[in-house]
Amino acid sequence: FRSDDTGLGSTESGMQSHYDFDAFTSAYESQEFFYLLLDSRHALILAKEGIEAPEGSSQERQVEQMREFLKEKLPFPIQYIRQKLPGKKQPKQK
């Protein structure tokens, strides 16, 4: 992903996207991701492990800096959520 003073974007398979900060409706953080919701069906999901740390800087520090950057730019707070992996559905017993 990439960021600037106006918003965030990503490049995937040669396609580029850019979203202004005011386009996001809410933000969430889990142990592994930042979720920036655009509407009820679309979001920009940023994997924390994908945040590049310059040589001599820790990954944790880079994630902390991203968190502070988002807090500064977004017009609402970031809510922390527990990330649950979907479980297998058990067949109903009769």
C-alpha positions as CSV (number, residue, x, y, z in Angstrom):
1,F,0.0,0.0,0.0
2,R,1.0,3.6,-0.2
3,S,0.0,6.8,1.6
4,D,0.2,10.5,1.1
5,D,-1.4,13.6,2.8
6,T,-4.7,13.1,1.0
7,G,-5.3,9.3,1.4
8,L,-4.3,5.7,1.0
9,G,-4.0,3.4,-1.9
10,S,-2.7,0.1,-3.1
11,T,-1.3,-1.5,-6.2
12,E,-2.3,-5.1,-7.0
13,S,-1.8,-6.9,-10.3
14,G,-0.8,-3.6,-11.9
15,M,-4.1,-1.9,-10.8
16,Q,-3.7,1.2,-8.7
17,S,-6.3,2.5,-6.2
18,H,-6.4,5.6,-4.1
19,Y,-9.0,6.6,-1.5
20,D,-9.2,10.0,0.2
21,F,-9.2,9.8,4.0
22,D,-12.8,11.3,4.1
23,A,-14.0,8.3,2.0
24,F,-13.5,5.9,4.9
25,T,-16.5,5.4,7.2
26,S,-14.8,3.6,10.1
27,A,-11.5,1.9,11.0
28,Y,-10.6,-1.2,13.0
29,E,-7.4,-2.8,14.1
30,S,-6.8,-6.5,14.8
31,Q,-3.6,-8.3,15.8
32,E,-2.7,-8.7,12.1
33,F,-4.6,-6.1,10.1
34,F,-5.9,-2.5,9.8
35,Y,-9.4,-2.5,8.3
36,L,-10.5,0.8,6.7
37,L,-14.2,0.5,5.7
38,L,-15.4,2.5,2.7
39,D,-19.1,1.3,2.9
40,S,-20.9,-1.8,4.1
41,R,-19.4,-3.9,1.3
42,H,-15.9,-2.5,0.6
43,A,-12.8,-2.0,2.6
44,L,-9.1,-1.4,2.3
45,I,-7.3,-4.0,4.4
46,L,-3.7,-3.4,5.4
47,A,-1.7,-6.4,6.6
48,K,0.7,-5.3,9.4
49,E,3.3,-7.7,8.2
50,G,3.3,-5.9,4.8
51,I,4.4,-2.6,6.4
52,E,8.0,-2.2,5.3
53,A,10.5,-1.3,8.1
54,P,13.6,0.6,7.0
55,E,16.9,-1.1,8.0
56,G,17.5,-0.5,11.7
57,S,13.8,0.0,12.5
58,S,11.6,-2.7,14.1
59,Q,8.4,-3.9,12.5
60,E,6.6,-3.1,15.7
61,R,7.8,0.5,15.5
62,Q,6.6,0.8,11.9
63,V,3.1,-0.5,12.9
64,E,3.0,2.0,15.7
65,Q,3.9,4.8,13.3
66,M,1.1,3.6,10.9
67,R,-1.4,3.6,13.8
68,E,-0.4,7.2,14.7
69,F,-0.5,8.3,11.1
70,L,-4.1,6.9,10.7
71,K,-5.2,8.4,14.0
72,E,-4.0,11.8,12.8
73,K,-5.6,11.6,9.3
74,L,-8.9,9.8,9.9
75,P,-11.8,11.8,11.2
76,F,-12.8,9.0,13.7
77,P,-11.0,6.7,16.2
78,I,-9.6,3.3,15.3
79,Q,-11.4,0.6,17.2
80,Y,-9.5,-2.5,18.3
81,I,-11.2,-5.8,17.5
82,R,-10.4,-9.5,18.2
83,Q,-9.8,-11.4,15.1
84,K,-11.7,-14.6,14.9
85,L,-11.0,-17.2,12.3
86,P,-14.1,-18.9,11.0
87,G,-14.7,-22.4,12.3
88,K,-16.1,-25.3,10.6
89,K,-19.9,-25.5,10.7
90,Q,-21.1,-28.6,12.6
91,P,-24.0,-30.4,11.1
92,K,-27.2,-30.2,13.1
93,Q,-27.9,-33.3,15.2
94,K,-31.4,-34.6,15.1
